[in-house]
Amino acid sequence: MHVAGLIKDSMKPDGLGIKFLTCLRSATAIIQVLRCFKNPDMTYMDDQLNPLNEMDVVQTALILPDIDVIDRRIAKGGKKTTEEEQVFLEKIKKE
């Protein structure tokens, strides 16, 4: 499966970024390819070629929902989470 990359403002609630992340959640593996060339027909984030910035944006977009899941699991705690799992989640959150 091929998933197009993110564009500026795509992570807004009505943007394509949410669809992007939903599609990635069902993936077995993710390969990130960086554009390191200029092409007048391509759209660039912030209207400039910056592959490292694009990589950071995609990685952040992937990490933030995971942090949200961890926060919700920690907040629930109690009956559904063992003490060992709670400690593990706290450790992951710190890193």
C-alpha positions as CSV (number, residue, x, y, z in Angstrom):
1,M,0.0,0.0,0.0
2,H,1.3,3.5,-0.8
3,V,0.3,6.4,1.4
4,A,0.9,10.0,0.2
5,G,2.9,12.2,2.6
6,L,1.7,15.1,4.7
7,I,1.3,18.6,3.5
8,K,1.1,21.9,5.4
9,D,-2.0,22.1,7.6
10,S,-2.9,18.5,7.0
11,M,-3.1,17.7,10.7
12,K,-6.0,20.1,11.3
13,P,-9.2,18.3,12.2
14,D,-10.5,18.6,8.7
15,G,-7.2,17.8,7.0
16,L,-5.9,14.7,5.3
17,G,-3.4,14.0,8.1
18,I,-6.0,12.2,10.2
19,K,-6.8,9.9,7.3
20,F,-3.0,9.4,6.8
21,L,-2.5,8.3,10.4
22,T,-5.6,6.0,10.3
23,C,-4.2,4.3,7.2
24,L,-0.8,3.9,8.9
25,R,-2.2,2.2,12.0
26,S,-3.2,-0.8,9.9
27,A,0.3,-1.1,8.4
28,T,2.7,-3.9,9.2
29,A,5.8,-1.7,8.3
30,I,6.4,1.9,7.4
31,I,9.1,3.1,5.0
32,Q,9.7,6.8,4.9
33,V,11.2,8.1,1.7
34,L,12.6,11.7,1.8
35,R,12.4,14.0,-1.2
36,C,15.9,15.5,-1.7
37,F,15.3,17.1,-5.1
38,K,13.3,20.1,-6.3
39,N,10.4,19.7,-8.7
40,P,8.2,22.6,-9.7
41,D,5.2,20.3,-9.8
42,M,5.6,19.2,-6.2
43,T,4.2,20.9,-3.1
44,Y,6.6,21.4,-0.2
45,M,6.0,22.1,3.4
46,D,6.6,25.7,4.2
47,D,7.1,26.2,0.4
48,Q,10.8,25.1,0.6
49,L,12.8,21.9,0.1
50,N,13.7,20.6,3.6
51,P,13.7,16.8,3.8
52,L,14.8,16.7,7.5
53,N,12.0,19.0,8.5
54,E,9.5,16.8,6.6
55,M,10.9,13.8,8.3
56,D,10.5,15.4,11.7
57,V,6.9,16.4,10.9
58,V,5.9,12.9,9.9
59,Q,7.7,11.3,12.9
60,T,6.0,13.7,15.3
61,A,2.6,13.0,13.7
62,L,3.2,9.3,14.3
63,I,4.4,9.7,17.9
64,L,1.8,12.1,19.3
65,P,-1.2,9.7,19.0
66,D,0.9,7.0,20.7
67,I,1.6,9.4,23.6
68,D,-2.1,10.1,23.8
69,V,-2.9,6.3,24.1
70,I,-0.3,6.0,26.8
71,D,-1.7,8.9,28.7
72,R,-5.2,7.4,28.5
73,R,-4.0,4.0,29.7
74,I,-2.2,5.6,32.6
75,A,-5.2,7.7,33.6
76,K,-7.5,4.6,33.5
77,G,-5.2,2.5,35.5
78,G,-7.1,0.4,38.1
79,K,-8.7,-2.8,37.2
80,K,-7.7,-3.1,33.5
81,T,-4.0,-2.3,34.0
82,T,-1.7,-4.4,36.1
83,E,0.9,-2.6,38.3
84,E,3.7,-3.9,36.1
85,E,2.0,-2.5,33.0
86,Q,1.4,0.8,34.8
87,V,5.1,1.1,35.6
88,F,6.0,0.2,32.0
89,L,3.7,2.9,30.6
90,E,5.2,5.5,33.0
91,K,8.7,4.5,31.8
92,I,7.8,4.8,28.2
93,K,6.2,8.2,28.7
94,K,9.4,9.5,30.3
95,E,11.5,8.4,27.4
